[in-house]
Amino acid sequence: MTTHLVIRRRSPLPPAEALSRVLDLRRHRPPFTTITAPFPLEAGSVVVARTSLGWWSFDDVMHVTRRDERTAELVKAGGLVRGSSVIEATPLRQGSTVTWGQEIGVRGIPDWIVALPARIFYRLLVFQSLR
């Protein structure tokens, strides 16, 4: 099972630039995690987020399955963290709205435990990326 999250944020940026900022993984700074990814992300790119706490570590492997000016889709391929993301930037009269839809599950951890920290993490990620 997985938890479904949707985060929306308005931005003064045009859709292509807003999406580009959110997908610029150099802007993402999750704690205890190193992200290896090409820039810019394109369909077919592979992203590896390696999280380490002392001797314990795991890789969150993601494949970019779609990328155009307004939409990106990533699918998690690791054994511990599973799910997918769809990130869309839609135009407004002035600027855009970025919507991050996330399905996430962690093997061995109930979804209700995953939901709150995931919601906080992805909300911060989107808000910080669009500054």
C-alpha positions as CSV (number, residue, x, y, z in Angstrom):
1,M,0.0,0.0,0.0
2,T,1.0,3.6,-0.5
3,T,0.0,7.0,0.8
4,H,-1.3,9.6,-1.7
5,L,-0.3,13.2,-1.3
6,V,-1.1,16.3,-3.4
7,I,0.8,19.6,-2.8
8,R,-0.1,22.8,-4.7
9,R,1.8,26.0,-4.8
10,R,1.2,29.2,-6.8
11,S,4.3,30.8,-8.4
12,P,4.9,34.1,-10.2
13,L,7.1,32.1,-12.6
14,P,5.9,30.8,-16.0
15,P,5.1,27.1,-16.0
16,A,8.2,25.9,-17.8
17,E,10.5,27.8,-15.4
18,A,8.5,26.8,-12.3
19,L,8.7,23.1,-13.3
20,S,12.4,23.4,-14.1
21,R,13.1,24.8,-10.6
22,V,11.2,22.1,-8.9
23,L,13.0,19.4,-10.9
24,D,16.5,21.0,-10.3
25,L,17.6,18.4,-7.8
26,R,20.5,20.6,-6.8
27,R,18.0,22.7,-4.9
28,H,16.7,19.7,-3.0
29,R,18.5,19.2,0.3
30,P,16.9,16.3,2.2
31,P,18.6,15.6,5.5
32,F,21.2,12.8,5.6
33,T,20.8,12.3,1.8
34,T,23.0,12.8,-1.3
35,I,21.2,13.0,-4.6
36,T,22.9,11.9,-7.8
37,A,21.1,13.0,-11.0
38,P,21.7,14.6,-14.3
39,F,20.7,18.2,-15.0
40,P,18.4,18.9,-16.6
41,L,16.2,15.9,-15.9
42,E,14.9,14.3,-19.1
43,A,12.8,11.2,-19.9
44,G,15.0,8.2,-19.3
45,S,17.1,9.9,-16.6
46,V,17.9,7.9,-13.4
47,V,18.0,9.6,-10.0
48,V,19.5,8.0,-6.9
49,A,18.9,9.5,-3.5
50,R,21.2,7.8,-1.0
51,T,20.2,8.3,2.6
52,S,22.7,7.4,5.3
53,L,22.4,7.3,9.1
54,G,25.6,6.0,10.5
55,W,26.2,2.5,9.2
56,W,22.6,2.2,7.9
57,S,21.9,3.5,4.4
58,F,19.6,2.8,1.4
59,D,19.2,4.0,-2.1
60,D,15.9,5.5,-3.4
61,V,16.2,4.9,-7.1
62,M,13.8,6.8,-9.4
63,H,13.3,6.7,-13.2
64,V,12.1,9.7,-15.1
65,T,9.4,8.2,-17.3
66,R,8.0,11.5,-18.8
67,R,9.3,15.0,-19.1
68,D,8.0,17.9,-21.1
69,E,7.6,21.7,-20.5
70,R,4.8,21.3,-18.1
71,T,4.9,17.7,-16.7
72,A,7.3,15.2,-15.2
73,E,6.7,11.7,-14.0
74,L,9.1,9.7,-11.8
75,V,8.7,6.1,-10.7
76,K,10.5,4.7,-7.7
77,A,12.4,1.5,-8.5
78,G,14.2,0.7,-5.2
79,G,13.3,-2.1,-2.9
80,L,12.6,-0.1,0.3
81,V,10.8,3.1,-0.9
82,R,8.1,2.6,-3.6
83,G,5.7,4.9,-5.4
84,S,5.7,7.5,-8.1
85,S,5.4,11.3,-8.6
86,V,3.6,13.4,-11.2
87,I,4.6,17.1,-11.1
88,E,2.7,19.5,-13.3
89,A,2.9,23.3,-13.8
90,T,-0.2,24.9,-15.2
91,P,-0.4,28.4,-16.5
92,L,-2.3,31.2,-14.7
93,R,-3.0,34.7,-15.9
94,Q,0.2,35.7,-14.0
95,G,2.5,32.9,-13.2
96,S,1.6,29.2,-12.7
97,T,0.5,26.6,-10.2
98,V,2.7,23.7,-9.5
99,T,1.0,20.5,-8.4
100,W,3.1,17.6,-7.0
101,G,1.2,14.4,-6.7
102,Q,3.0,11.7,-4.8
103,E,2.3,8.0,-4.1
104,I,4.8,6.8,-1.5
105,G,5.2,3.7,0.7
106,V,8.1,2.4,2.7
107,R,8.4,-1.4,3.0
108,G,7.6,-2.6,6.6
109,I,6.2,0.8,7.8
110,P,2.5,1.4,8.0
111,D,1.2,4.1,5.6
112,W,-0.3,6.2,8.4
113,I,3.3,6.6,9.8
114,V,4.7,7.5,6.4
115,A,2.0,10.1,5.6
116,L,2.9,13.0,8.0
117,P,6.6,13.2,7.4
118,A,6.2,12.7,3.7
119,R,3.6,15.5,3.5
120,I,6.0,17.8,5.4
121,F,9.0,16.9,3.3
122,Y,7.3,17.3,-0.1
123,R,5.6,20.5,0.9
124,L,9.0,22.0,2.0
125,L,10.6,20.7,-1.1
126,V,8.1,22.4,-3.4
127,F,8.0,25.7,-1.5
128,Q,11.8,26.0,-1.2
129,S,12.3,25.1,-4.9
130,L,10.0,27.9,-6.0
131,R,11.7,30.7,-4.0
